[in-house]
Amino acid sequence: YGTEGLVQSEALLTRDGLFDKSVYGTEKKKASSSSKSKRRGALKRNNESSGKMKVYHGYLASSYHTAIISGFSLISSYLESVASSGNRVKAVVIGLGAGLLTMFLHGCMQSMQIEGVELDPVMLNLARDYFGFTEDKRMKV
């Protein structure tokens, strides 16, 4: 159906891979236009002095991924029992894409052994080169 231009991966970029809520304007009080411009100037200076932009893997920007993760609440007692016994839950993610879902799972579910399946080696290279995807003993492709 001509979905070549469809964006399927969306990520939150941060400086040095850390998420700082203060940088993203979570301030609740109303500010005057002069204080807004001061804040923007300070933000610009902070960003210029910071390191390279990186993908923050502790956040899912995609509502599709969020819906998938919500399914884990249905088996939460099982996941807790496996984690408390020191065993690993095995999970397979079919279609690695940018690796954002697998990296999120890897970070928040320490008792999970994840295997990603991707047919296109270009996708794996893009995930590694641009989205911070890494493999280790708990995550393989």
C-alpha positions in Angstrom: 0.0 0.0 0.0 2.9 2.4 -0.4 4.1 2.7 3.2 7.7 3.5 2.4 7.4 7.0 4.0 5.6 5.7 7.2 7.5 6.6 10.4 7.4 3.7 12.7 10.1 4.6 15.2 10.0 7.7 17.4 12.5 8.4 20.1 13.2 11.0 22.8 16.6 12.6 22.3 18.6 13.8 25.3 22.1 15.1 26.1 24.4 12.2 27.1 21.4 9.7 27.3 20.1 11.2 30.5 16.6 12.6 31.0 16.2 15.8 32.9 12.6 17.0 33.3 13.7 20.5 33.9 15.1 20.8 30.4 11.7 19.9 28.9 9.7 22.8 30.4 7.7 21.1 33.2 7.6 24.3 35.1 4.0 25.1 36.2 4.0 28.8 37.1 3.1 31.3 34.4 6.0 33.3 33.2 6.2 36.7 31.5 7.6 37.0 28.0 10.9 38.4 29.3 11.4 35.5 31.7 10.5 33.0 28.9 13.2 34.5 26.6 15.7 34.2 29.5 14.8 30.6 30.0 15.2 29.9 26.3 18.6 31.5 26.4 19.7 29.5 29.4 18.4 26.3 27.7 20.3 27.1 24.5 23.5 27.7 26.4 23.1 24.5 28.4 22.5 22.5 25.2 25.5 24.0 23.5 27.8 23.1 26.3 26.3 19.6 26.7 27.5 16.5 24.9 26.1 14.7 21.9 22.4 13.9 21.6 21.5 10.3 22.4 18.3 8.3 22.5 16.8 7.9 26.0 15.7 4.3 26.2 13.7 4.7 29.4 10.8 6.4 27.5 8.5 5.0 24.8 7.3 7.8 22.4 5.2 5.4 20.3 1.6 4.7 21.5 2.0 1.4 19.7 4.8 0.4 21.9 3.0 1.7 25.0 0.0 -0.5 24.1 2.3 -3.6 23.8 3.9 -2.8 27.2 0.5 -2.5 28.9 -0.1 -6.1 28.2 2.6 -7.0 30.7 0.3 -5.9 33.5 -1.8 -9.0 32.7 1.1 -11.2 33.7 2.7 -9.1 36.3 2.4 -11.7 39.1 4.1 -14.3 36.9 6.9 -11.8 36.0 7.4 -11.0 39.7 7.6 -14.7 40.7 10.1 -15.4 38.0 12.3 -12.4 39.0 12.1 -13.4 42.7 13.2 -16.9 41.9 16.3 -15.7 40.0 15.1 -17.1 36.7 14.7 -15.3 33.4 11.5 -14.8 31.3 12.2 -15.3 27.6 10.7 -12.8 25.1 10.9 -12.5 21.4 10.3 -9.2 19.5 9.6 -9.9 15.9 10.6 -6.9 13.7 13.5 -5.1 15.5 13.0 -1.8 13.8 15.1 0.9 15.6 15.4 -1.4 18.7 13.5 1.0 20.9 11.0 -1.5 22.3 13.7 -4.1 23.0 16.0 -1.5 24.6 13.1 -0.3 26.8 12.3 -3.9 27.9 16.0 -4.5 28.5 16.2 -1.5 30.8 13.1 -2.0 32.9 12.8 -5.8 33.1 16.1 -7.1 34.4 14.8 -10.7 34.6 14.0 -10.8 30.8 16.0 -12.6 28.2 15.2 -10.9 24.9 15.7 -12.1 21.4 15.0 -9.7 18.5 14.2 -11.0 15.1 15.0 -8.8 12.0 15.2 -10.0 8.4 16.8 -6.8 7.0 20.4 -6.3 8.2 20.1 -2.6 7.2 17.6 -2.2 10.0 19.9 -3.7 12.6 22.7 -1.4 11.4 20.4 1.7 11.7 19.3 0.6 15.2 22.9 0.3 16.3 24.3 3.4 14.5 21.5 5.9 15.1 19.3 4.6 18.0 21.8 3.3 20.5 20.8 -0.3 20.2 23.2 -2.7 21.8 23.3 -6.4 22.4 24.6 -8.2 25.5 24.1 -11.5 27.4 20.4 -10.7 28.0 19.6 -9.4 24.5 20.5 -10.9 21.1 19.3 -10.4 17.5 
